């Protein structure tokens, strides 16, 4: 599932969105959009350094 992959890469990169976007093969803007959609769906999205953001 796309969202679980995004979360796994973000967690591995300690919330570094630039690095995560590169590893996922998407732009930082696309990653921000997908994370916003995930938050709208009520999913917990990790912030920088593994902090949880809701």
PyMOL commands that set and color helices and strands:
alter all, ss='L'
color gray80, all
select helices_A, chain A and resi 2-12+17-24+28-40+48-50
alter helices_A, ss='H'
color red, helices_A
select strands_A, chain A and resi 45-46+52-53
alter strands_A, ss='S'
color yellow, strands_A
deselect
rebuild
show_as cartoon
